[in-house]
Amino acid sequence: MSSAWLSPEEEARARGYLEERFGIPPPTFANHRLLLRGENVCAVRRETEELWDALNVAYGGLKLLKLTGGGGYKPSTRGMQVFGRAASRNVVDVSETDLKALVEGQSLPAADGRGFVILRCRGVAIGVGLVRDGQLVSQLPRSVTMHLRMPVVGAAL
């Protein structure tokens, strides 16, 4: 799979989506370049850019967004775990009980709106959820959820 740096216009579009949807300010990505790897937009630290090109790296970076068929974006869990702490919109704070329910495949009632949200528990960005038809559903990949340690509700932490 080949990789290519996004043009300034493409980077602005991707960052614009993150700012518009989640309120993640553009300076959050000041130290990163974005590249397209297949259908994924990945973030790479700027100081590695020259080395990246010199070594002709085929794979790397932090998956941030996936291009969708309609020309939009789907945020990645890993990307939102790293950059989602800067989000100020479309963030859903869930309790441990709610997070456990989501991980188990249950949906939760959601407030108005629709689209992707960042799931946060105890102030930490856990990943991505999706609000549709008044319901919040998890978009957390199994590779993440299988490693979550869910405390017993009511137990001392």
C-alpha positions as CSV (number, residue, x, y, z in Angstrom):
1,M,0.0,0.0,0.0
2,S,1.5,3.3,-1.0
3,S,1.5,6.5,0.9
4,A,1.3,10.1,-0.3
5,W,1.4,13.4,1.6
6,L,-1.9,15.3,1.4
7,S,-1.8,18.6,-0.4
8,P,-2.3,21.7,1.7
9,E,-5.9,21.8,0.4
10,E,-6.5,18.2,1.4
11,E,-4.9,18.7,4.8
12,A,-7.1,21.8,5.4
13,R,-10.2,19.8,4.5
14,A,-9.4,17.0,6.9
15,R,-8.4,19.4,9.7
16,G,-11.5,21.4,8.9
17,Y,-13.7,18.4,9.4
18,L,-12.1,17.7,12.8
19,E,-12.5,21.3,13.8
20,E,-16.1,21.6,12.6
21,R,-17.3,18.2,14.0
22,F,-15.4,18.0,17.2
23,G,-14.1,21.5,17.9
24,I,-10.5,20.3,17.7
25,P,-8.5,23.5,17.0
26,P,-6.1,23.4,14.0
27,P,-3.0,24.2,16.2
28,T,-3.5,20.7,17.7
29,F,-2.0,19.3,14.5
30,A,0.7,22.0,14.1
31,N,3.5,19.4,14.7
32,H,2.0,16.8,12.3
33,R,1.7,16.2,8.5
34,L,-1.1,14.2,7.1
35,L,-0.7,11.5,4.5
36,L,-3.0,9.2,2.7
37,R,-2.4,5.5,3.1
38,G,-4.9,3.6,1.1
39,E,-8.3,5.0,2.2
40,N,-6.8,6.2,5.6
41,V,-5.6,9.7,6.5
42,C,-2.7,9.3,8.9
43,A,-0.9,11.8,11.1
44,V,2.9,11.8,11.1
45,R,5.2,14.0,13.3
46,R,6.7,16.8,11.2
47,E,10.2,16.1,12.3
48,T,10.1,12.7,10.7
49,E,8.9,14.0,7.3
50,E,12.4,14.4,5.7
51,L,13.5,11.0,7.0
52,W,10.2,9.5,5.9
53,D,10.8,10.6,2.3
54,A,14.5,9.6,2.3
55,L,13.7,6.1,3.5
56,N,10.7,5.7,1.2
57,V,8.6,4.4,4.1
58,A,5.7,2.2,3.0
59,Y,3.7,2.1,6.2
60,G,3.4,4.1,9.3
61,G,1.7,7.0,11.0
62,L,-1.3,7.2,13.3
63,K,-4.6,6.5,11.6
64,L,-6.7,9.6,12.1
65,L,-9.6,9.3,9.6
66,K,-11.0,6.9,7.1
67,L,-12.3,8.2,3.8
68,T,-15.9,7.2,3.2
69,G,-17.6,6.4,0.0
70,G,-19.6,9.7,0.1
71,G,-16.4,11.8,0.3
72,G,-16.7,12.3,4.0
73,Y,-14.7,11.0,6.9
74,K,-15.0,8.4,9.7
75,P,-12.8,9.3,12.7
76,S,-10.6,6.4,14.0
77,T,-10.6,5.2,17.6
78,R,-6.8,5.5,17.9
79,G,-6.7,9.0,16.4
80,M,-9.4,10.2,18.7
81,Q,-7.7,8.6,21.7
82,V,-4.7,10.8,20.9
83,F,-6.3,14.0,19.6
84,G,-9.8,13.8,21.1
85,R,-8.6,15.3,24.3
86,A,-8.7,18.7,22.5
87,A,-12.3,18.2,21.4
88,S,-15.0,20.6,22.6
89,R,-18.0,19.4,20.5
90,N,-19.8,16.1,19.9
91,V,-18.2,14.5,22.9
92,V,-20.3,12.1,25.0
93,D,-19.2,11.5,28.5
94,V,-20.3,8.0,29.6
95,S,-20.1,6.3,32.9
96,E,-18.3,3.1,33.4
97,T,-21.6,1.3,33.4
98,D,-22.6,2.9,30.1
99,L,-19.2,2.1,28.6
100,K,-19.6,-1.5,29.6
101,A,-23.0,-1.6,28.0
102,L,-21.7,-0.1,24.8
103,V,-18.7,-2.6,24.7
104,E,-21.2,-5.4,25.1
105,G,-23.1,-4.3,22.0
106,Q,-25.9,-2.4,23.6
107,S,-27.1,1.0,22.5
108,L,-27.9,3.9,24.8
109,P,-30.5,6.7,24.4
110,A,-28.9,9.7,22.9
111,A,-29.7,13.4,22.8
112,D,-30.6,15.1,19.6
113,G,-28.2,15.0,16.7
114,R,-26.6,12.3,14.6
115,G,-23.2,11.4,13.4
116,F,-19.9,10.5,15.0
117,V,-19.0,11.4,18.6
118,I,-16.0,11.0,20.8
119,L,-16.7,8.7,23.7
120,R,-15.1,9.9,27.0
121,C,-15.1,8.2,30.3
122,R,-13.6,9.8,33.4
123,G,-12.3,12.6,31.2
124,V,-10.3,10.2,28.9
125,A,-11.1,9.9,25.2
126,I,-11.9,6.2,24.8
127,G,-12.8,6.2,21.1
128,V,-15.7,6.8,18.7
129,G,-19.4,6.3,18.9
130,L,-22.2,6.9,16.5
131,V,-25.5,8.6,17.2
132,R,-28.4,7.7,14.9
133,D,-32.1,7.4,15.3
134,G,-31.8,8.6,18.9
135,Q,-29.4,5.9,19.9
136,L,-25.7,5.9,20.7
137,V,-23.8,2.8,19.5
138,S,-20.2,2.0,19.9
139,Q,-17.7,2.2,17.0
140,L,-14.9,0.8,19.2
141,P,-13.0,-2.0,17.4
142,R,-12.8,-5.4,19.1
143,S,-9.0,-5.0,19.3
144,V,-9.6,-2.1,21.8
145,T,-12.6,-3.5,23.7
146,M,-11.1,-6.8,24.4
147,H,-8.3,-5.0,26.4
148,L,-10.6,-2.7,28.4
149,R,-10.8,-3.7,32.0
150,M,-14.2,-2.9,33.3
151,P,-14.4,-2.5,37.0
152,V,-17.3,-4.0,38.8
153,V,-19.9,-1.3,39.4
154,G,-19.9,-0.2,43.0
155,A,-16.4,-1.7,43.7
156,A,-13.7,0.5,45.2
157,L,-11.4,1.7,42.5
